[in-house]
Each structure stands twice: as C-alpha cells, then as structure tokens.
Amino acid sequence: MKKIKLLIGILSSMPLVLQTAFATPPDVTVMYKPGIGNYLVDANGRTLYWSKKDMPKTTKCIGACLEQWPPFYNEAILTADPEMTSSDFGTIIRPDGKKQTTFRGYPLYYFSMDKMRGDTNGHKFNSYWLAMQPGKFHLVERYITGYSITVGSID
C-alpha cells in the first residue's frame, strides 16, 4: 500500500516537473532586424557577435579588446530555433583561462555599446565584427599556397 501511495505521489508531481522543464526559456534564440536578417541573442535579447579575426576554437580578442567585446559564456545552451541545434555550440578556454561559448567553432561576444534588447551597434564594426547570423554562417576551407585553413563565412 505504501508503494502504491508513493507511486501515485510521484506520478501526480510529473506534470509539474515536465511543465517546468518545457517552460525554461532558451539560452540563445534568434531575433530579426531588417538589414541584418536573423541573428543570435542571449536569453535577455543581447546580440551575440563573432569576429573575422578569430579562427575556429581560437580567440584573437584579448587585453583591451575585451573591454569593448566581452566574451559570452553559458554552461549549457538550450535553443529552440530550427536554424541551429545545441550541437552548434561549444566551449573554448581563452588565453586568460576563462571559458567562452562558441557557435560552429567561433567564439561569441557581446558589444559594450549595445545598451538595449536587440541593439546591433557592433554589426559590421571595423568591417570584421558581425552579428552571428545562424542561417548564413558556415565554415569554409580557404586554400593558401600549399595548405588550407578553415574560416568562418556568411553567405
């Protein structure tokens, strides 16, 4: 009888647990803006950027660069957008020993001049900072006299 009551108690609490699990908002989602298209934002609507100077799993933004371009990091990424999956995200260890989230291998950053939800002031900044556009961003092989490198590119 105790086992039956315990089982009933467990089963009756399942909808609450499932509702809570499914009610969790995504850590990264997509926003749309004319002139940019779809781009990644964190759970608070802050735009996520990548740099053309970076390489897969490697950041070139160190020192003073980090004042304008703070790294984005989240332990595990939950997403609910068809343009990406959780496997698109990873983590690198920066030269300063801190962790940074990557998208398809490229480190993600915030821009310090973005003040409000959906701001994209860093898009095309200095021609090499771009809002991360998941539907357009992919890795390509570049061939350079005798060898190739993998770099990020947008359509």
Buried (B, 14 or more C-beta within 10 A) or exposed (E): EEEEEEEEEEEEEEEEEEEEEEEEEBBBBBBEBEEBBBBBBBEEEBBBBBBBEBBBBBBEBEEEBBEBBBBBBBEEBBBEBEBBEEEBBBBBEBEEEEEBBBBBBBBBBBBEEBEEEEBBBBBEBEEEBBBBBBBBBEEEEEEEEEEEEEBBEBE
